[in-house]
Amino acid sequence: MKEQLHELKEQVMLKIKESNTVKELNDVRVAYLGKKGPITDLLKGMGKLPAEERPKMGALVNEIRESVTEILEERKVLLEQQAIQEQLENESIDVTLPGRPVELGNHHPLTRVVEEIEDFFISMGYEIAEGPEVEKDYYNFEALNLPKGHPARDMQDSFYITEDILLRTHTSPVQARTMEAKDGAAIKIICPGKVYRRDSDDATHSHQFTQIEGLVVGENIRMSDLKGTLDLLAKKLFGAEREIRLRPSFFPFTEPSVEMDISCFKCGGSGCNVCKRTGWIEILGAGMVHPNVLEMAGYNPEEVTGFAFGMGPERIAMLKYGVEDIRHFYTNDIRFISQFHRTEA
């Protein structure tokens, strides 16, 4: 058995020396030291030896195993170093080549519009308020003068999760929650965020879009305050020469209610394809907060008044940047987004 072990050692040493890659070396390791290798077979056969010879043979087998393992590791290190050296010799880098340009990130056009509107209102002393997108029916409708069964609920076809929980259809619930939390104190907020309605996606409609709504509540808040605020907003977004007009409309949570138009920024009011030959472009809806809404939120309509407004950043961005299809904002096409790189210094 001793002779077998010494012959086996010489055989494996020769195989290690002949191995030229780490893979070949690993194959030798498995072949001779693995569970089905000859060294393991010799260990299994030690039971047939006399009892007094087993310890000596066991020690010899372990000695040979350790010796073979050590030589394997030394050969592995050498082969790995040789492989690295060959790779370095075969690779070349031309340091005179120009570097690859790094594409910089960019603001999404909707983000730019939202931030522009936020900055405008923050400069006027407004605060930004946020609320949940999964909303209670009470805050989305009832607290806004839309009780169950009210026909105006059909104006906003909703995604209901349960009978009393839905994806909010506007950011007005944020206004209702804020009024409730303020406990009669004055309010001056805007509420930007995503909203959801059951609508077929096309060039001008989407089932998910963004809104920015505003609310001011306090003593002696008048319609003239609302008009002045919207006039400044129109000039900020579309140019100092813009004019506005307010048309009577209907919203359940405001009374009186109005739609705001701006004079066409393309034709100046003479009529073109953008304004559909009317000279005016509809931008947003607004009005004085309905007394019922104030009362449900804990305010006394005899002591305070307020105004509210709501706009869609997608519509404003489409007009501002000449985008004809709302779906471009949500497809993440880099060719579209890259058109809106900031040019400000």
C-alpha positions as CSV (number, residue, x, y, z in Angstrom):
1,M,0.0,0.0,0.0
2,K,3.0,2.3,0.7
3,E,4.3,1.7,-2.8
4,Q,0.8,2.5,-4.2
5,L,0.8,5.8,-2.3
6,H,4.2,6.9,-3.5
7,E,3.4,6.0,-7.1
8,L,0.1,7.9,-6.8
9,K,2.0,10.9,-5.4
10,E,4.5,10.9,-8.3
11,Q,1.6,10.6,-10.8
12,V,-0.4,13.5,-9.4
13,M,2.7,15.7,-9.1
14,L,3.3,15.0,-12.8
15,K,-0.3,15.9,-13.7
16,I,0.0,19.2,-11.7
17,K,3.2,20.1,-13.5
18,E,1.6,19.4,-16.9
19,S,-1.5,21.6,-16.1
20,N,-1.3,24.9,-18.0
21,T,-4.6,26.5,-16.9
22,V,-6.5,26.9,-13.7
23,K,-9.3,24.8,-15.2
24,E,-6.9,21.9,-15.9
25,L,-5.5,22.2,-12.4
26,N,-9.0,22.0,-10.9
27,D,-9.7,18.9,-12.9
28,V,-6.6,17.3,-11.4
29,R,-7.8,18.2,-7.9
30,V,-11.2,16.6,-8.4
31,A,-9.7,13.5,-10.1
32,Y,-7.2,12.7,-7.3
33,L,-8.6,14.4,-4.1
34,G,-12.3,14.1,-4.8
35,K,-14.8,11.7,-3.2
36,K,-14.2,9.2,-6.1
37,G,-10.5,9.8,-6.3
38,P,-7.8,7.1,-5.7
39,I,-6.6,8.7,-2.4
40,T,-10.1,8.4,-1.0
41,D,-10.4,4.8,-2.3
42,L,-7.1,4.0,-0.4
43,L,-8.6,5.4,2.8
44,K,-11.7,3.3,2.4
45,G,-9.5,0.2,2.0
46,M,-7.6,0.7,5.3
47,G,-10.1,-1.3,7.1
48,K,-8.6,-4.4,5.6
49,L,-5.1,-3.7,7.2
50,P,-4.0,-5.1,10.5
51,A,-5.0,-2.9,13.4
52,E,-1.3,-2.0,14.3
53,E,-0.6,-0.7,10.7
54,R,-3.7,1.5,10.3
55,P,-2.4,4.5,12.3
56,K,0.9,4.6,10.3
57,M,-0.9,4.3,7.0
58,G,-3.5,6.9,7.9
59,A,-0.7,9.3,8.8
60,L,1.1,8.6,5.5
61,V,-2.1,9.2,3.5
62,N,-2.8,12.5,5.2
63,E,0.8,13.6,4.7
64,I,0.5,12.9,1.0
65,R,-2.9,14.6,0.8
66,E,-1.5,17.8,2.4
67,S,1.6,17.7,0.2
68,V,-0.5,17.4,-2.9
69,T,-2.9,20.2,-1.7
70,E,0.1,22.5,-1.1
71,I,1.6,21.9,-4.5
72,L,-1.8,22.4,-6.1
73,E,-2.2,25.8,-4.4
74,E,1.3,26.9,-5.4
75,R,0.7,25.9,-9.0
76,K,-2.7,27.7,-9.0
77,V,-1.1,31.0,-7.8
78,L,1.5,30.7,-10.5
79,L,-1.0,30.0,-13.3
80,E,-3.3,32.9,-12.2
81,Q,-0.3,35.3,-12.3
82,Q,0.6,34.1,-15.7
83,A,-3.0,34.5,-17.0
84,I,-3.0,38.1,-15.7
85,Q,0.3,38.9,-17.3
86,E,-0.9,37.5,-20.6
87,Q,-4.0,39.6,-20.4
88,L,-2.0,42.7,-19.7
89,E,0.3,42.0,-22.6
90,N,-2.6,41.4,-25.0
91,E,-4.6,44.5,-23.9
92,S,-3.6,47.9,-25.0
93,I,-5.1,51.3,-24.2
94,D,-4.7,54.3,-26.4
95,V,-4.6,57.2,-23.9
96,T,-4.7,59.7,-26.8
97,L,-8.3,58.7,-27.7
98,P,-10.9,61.3,-26.7
99,G,-13.1,60.5,-23.7
100,R,-16.7,59.4,-24.2
101,P,-19.2,62.2,-23.5
102,V,-21.3,61.7,-20.4
103,E,-25.0,62.4,-20.8
104,L,-26.3,64.7,-18.1
105,G,-29.7,64.2,-16.5
106,N,-32.5,66.6,-17.2
107,H,-35.8,67.8,-15.7
108,H,-38.9,66.3,-17.1
109,P,-41.1,69.0,-18.8
110,L,-43.9,68.3,-16.3
111,T,-41.5,68.6,-13.4
112,R,-40.3,72.0,-14.8
113,V,-43.9,73.3,-15.1
114,V,-44.8,72.1,-11.6
115,E,-41.7,73.6,-10.1
116,E,-42.3,76.9,-11.9
117,I,-45.8,77.1,-10.5
118,E,-44.6,76.1,-7.0
119,D,-41.9,78.8,-7.0
120,F,-44.4,81.4,-8.1
121,F,-46.9,80.6,-5.3
122,I,-44.2,80.1,-2.6
123,S,-42.9,83.7,-3.5
124,M,-46.5,84.9,-2.7
125,G,-46.5,83.2,0.7
126,Y,-48.2,80.0,-0.1
127,E,-47.3,76.6,1.5
128,I,-47.2,73.3,-0.3
129,A,-49.6,70.7,1.1
130,E,-49.8,67.0,0.2
131,G,-52.1,64.1,1.0
132,P,-52.8,60.5,0.2
133,E,-53.4,59.3,-3.3
134,V,-55.6,56.5,-2.0
135,E,-58.4,58.5,-0.4
136,K,-61.6,58.2,1.5
137,D,-64.8,58.9,-0.3
138,Y,-65.7,61.5,2.4
139,Y,-62.7,63.7,1.6
140,N,-62.8,63.2,-2.1
141,F,-66.5,64.0,-2.5
142,E,-68.6,64.5,0.6
143,A,-66.5,67.2,2.3
144,L,-66.4,69.0,-1.0
145,N,-70.2,69.4,-1.2
146,L,-70.7,66.2,-3.2
147,P,-72.8,63.9,-1.0
148,K,-73.5,60.3,-2.1
149,G,-75.9,60.2,-5.1
150,H,-75.0,63.8,-6.2
151,P,-75.2,63.9,-10.0
152,A,-72.0,65.9,-10.3
153,R,-70.0,62.8,-9.1
154,D,-70.5,61.5,-12.7
155,M,-68.2,64.3,-13.8
156,Q,-65.3,62.3,-12.4
157,D,-65.5,58.6,-13.2
158,S,-63.6,57.1,-10.3
159,F,-61.4,54.0,-9.5
160,Y,-63.0,52.6,-6.4
161,I,-61.1,50.1,-4.3
162,T,-63.8,49.5,-1.7
163,E,-67.2,51.2,-1.3
164,D,-65.6,54.1,0.7
165,I,-62.0,54.0,-0.6
166,L,-60.8,55.2,-4.1
167,L,-57.9,56.6,-6.0
168,R,-58.4,60.4,-5.6
169,T,-59.9,62.1,-8.7
170,H,-58.4,65.5,-7.9
171,T,-56.2,67.1,-5.2
172,S,-59.1,68.9,-3.6
173,P,-59.2,66.3,-0.8
174,V,-55.9,67.8,0.4
175,Q,-57.7,71.1,0.8
176,A,-60.5,69.5,2.8
177,R,-58.0,67.7,5.1
178,T,-56.0,70.9,5.5
179,M,-59.0,73.0,6.5
180,E,-60.1,70.3,8.9
181,A,-56.6,70.2,10.5
182,K,-56.3,74.1,10.7
183,D,-59.3,74.3,13.1
184,G,-60.5,77.6,11.8
185,A,-57.1,79.3,11.1
186,A,-56.3,81.1,7.9
187,I,-55.0,79.0,5.0
188,K,-52.8,79.8,2.0
189,I,-51.8,76.6,0.2
190,I,-51.3,74.8,-3.2
191,C,-51.7,71.1,-3.5
192,P,-49.7,69.4,-6.4
193,G,-50.0,65.7,-7.0
194,K,-51.1,62.8,-9.1
195,V,-54.8,62.1,-9.7
196,Y,-56.7,59.2,-11.3
197,R,-59.9,58.9,-13.4
198,R,-61.5,56.2,-15.5
199,D,-60.7,57.7,-18.9
200,S,-59.5,56.3,-22.3
201,D,-56.0,57.4,-23.1
202,D,-55.7,59.4,-26.2
203,A,-53.8,62.6,-27.4
204,T,-55.5,64.8,-24.8
205,H,-56.7,62.4,-22.0
206,S,-55.0,60.0,-19.6
207,H,-56.3,57.8,-16.8
208,Q,-53.5,59.2,-14.5
209,F,-52.3,62.8,-14.7
210,T,-51.3,65.7,-12.4
211,Q,-53.1,68.6,-10.8
212,I,-52.2,71.6,-8.9
213,E,-55.0,73.2,-6.8
214,G,-54.8,76.2,-4.6
215,L,-56.8,77.4,-1.6
216,V,-56.9,80.6,0.4
217,V,-59.2,81.0,3.4
218,G,-59.4,84.0,5.7
219,E,-61.3,87.2,6.5
220,N,-62.4,89.4,3.6
221,I,-61.1,87.1,0.8
222,R,-62.8,88.4,-2.3
223,M,-63.3,87.5,-6.0
224,S,-61.0,90.4,-6.9
225,D,-58.2,88.6,-4.9
226,L,-58.7,85.5,-7.0
227,K,-58.7,87.4,-10.2
228,G,-55.5,89.3,-9.3
229,T,-53.7,86.0,-8.3
230,L,-54.7,84.3,-11.6
231,D,-53.7,87.3,-13.7
232,L,-50.2,87.2,-12.1
233,L,-50.0,83.5,-12.7
234,A,-50.9,83.8,-16.4
235,K,-48.2,86.4,-16.9
236,K,-45.7,84.3,-15.1
237,L,-46.3,81.2,-17.2
238,F,-47.0,82.7,-20.6
239,G,-45.6,86.2,-20.7
240,A,-46.2,89.7,-19.3
241,E,-48.5,90.7,-22.2
242,R,-51.1,88.0,-21.5
243,E,-54.6,89.0,-20.6
244,I,-57.2,86.9,-18.8
245,R,-60.9,86.6,-18.8
246,L,-63.2,84.8,-16.4
247,R,-66.3,83.0,-17.7
248,P,-69.2,81.7,-15.4
249,S,-69.1,78.0,-14.9
250,F,-70.1,75.3,-12.3
251,F,-68.2,73.4,-9.7
252,P,-69.9,71.8,-6.7
253,F,-67.3,73.1,-4.2
254,T,-67.2,76.8,-5.3
255,E,-69.9,79.4,-5.7
256,P,-69.6,81.5,-7.8
257,S,-67.5,79.4,-10.2
258,V,-65.5,80.5,-13.2
259,E,-63.3,79.2,-16.0
260,M,-60.2,81.3,-16.8
261,D,-59.0,81.9,-20.3
262,I,-55.8,83.6,-21.4
263,S,-55.2,85.6,-24.6
264,C,-53.5,83.4,-27.1
265,F,-49.8,83.5,-26.8
266,K,-49.2,82.5,-30.4
267,C,-51.5,84.9,-32.3
268,G,-52.0,87.6,-29.6
269,G,-55.8,87.2,-29.8
270,S,-56.3,87.5,-33.6
271,G,-57.1,83.8,-34.0
272,C,-55.0,80.8,-34.9
273,N,-55.0,77.0,-34.7
274,V,-53.8,77.0,-31.1
275,C,-56.8,79.0,-29.8
276,K,-59.2,77.5,-32.4
277,R,-59.6,80.9,-34.0
278,T,-61.2,82.4,-30.9
279,G,-58.2,84.4,-29.6
280,W,-58.5,82.7,-26.1
281,I,-57.2,79.5,-24.5
282,E,-58.9,77.9,-21.5
283,I,-56.4,77.2,-18.7
284,L,-58.1,76.4,-15.4
285,G,-61.2,76.5,-13.2
286,A,-61.7,78.5,-10.0
287,G,-64.2,80.1,-7.8
288,M,-65.1,81.2,-4.2
289,V,-65.2,78.4,-1.7
290,H,-68.8,77.1,-1.2
291,P,-70.1,78.0,2.2
292,N,-71.1,74.3,2.7
293,V,-67.4,73.3,2.2
294,L,-66.3,75.9,4.8
295,E,-68.9,74.8,7.3
296,M,-68.1,71.0,7.0
297,A,-64.4,71.8,7.6
298,G,-65.3,73.7,10.8
299,Y,-65.3,77.3,9.5
300,N,-68.0,79.9,10.0
301,P,-69.0,81.1,6.5
302,E,-70.4,84.3,8.1
303,E,-66.9,85.2,9.3
304,V,-64.5,83.9,6.7
305,T,-64.4,83.4,2.9
306,G,-62.0,81.8,0.5
307,F,-61.1,81.1,-3.0
308,A,-59.9,78.0,-4.8
309,F,-58.5,77.1,-8.2
310,G,-57.3,74.0,-10.0
311,M,-55.1,73.5,-13.1
312,G,-53.5,70.6,-15.0
313,P,-49.7,70.9,-15.5
314,E,-50.0,68.6,-18.6
315,R,-52.3,71.1,-20.3
316,I,-50.0,74.0,-19.4
317,A,-46.9,72.1,-20.6
318,M,-48.6,71.1,-23.9
319,L,-49.4,74.8,-24.6
320,K,-46.1,76.2,-23.3
321,Y,-43.9,73.8,-25.2
322,G,-46.1,73.0,-28.2
323,V,-46.7,69.3,-27.4
324,E,-49.6,67.8,-29.3
325,D,-50.0,64.4,-27.5
326,I,-50.2,64.1,-23.7
327,R,-48.9,60.5,-24.0
328,H,-45.4,61.8,-24.8
329,F,-45.1,62.9,-21.1
330,Y,-45.4,59.3,-19.9
331,T,-43.6,57.1,-22.5
332,N,-40.1,58.1,-21.2
333,D,-38.8,58.4,-24.8
334,I,-35.4,60.0,-24.3
335,R,-35.7,61.6,-27.7
336,F,-38.6,63.6,-26.5
337,I,-37.3,64.4,-23.0
338,S,-33.9,65.5,-24.3
339,Q,-35.6,68.4,-26.1
340,F,-36.2,70.1,-22.7
341,H,-32.6,70.7,-21.5
342,R,-32.3,73.8,-19.3
343,T,-30.7,76.7,-21.1
344,E,-30.6,79.0,-18.0
345,A,-27.1,80.2,-17.0
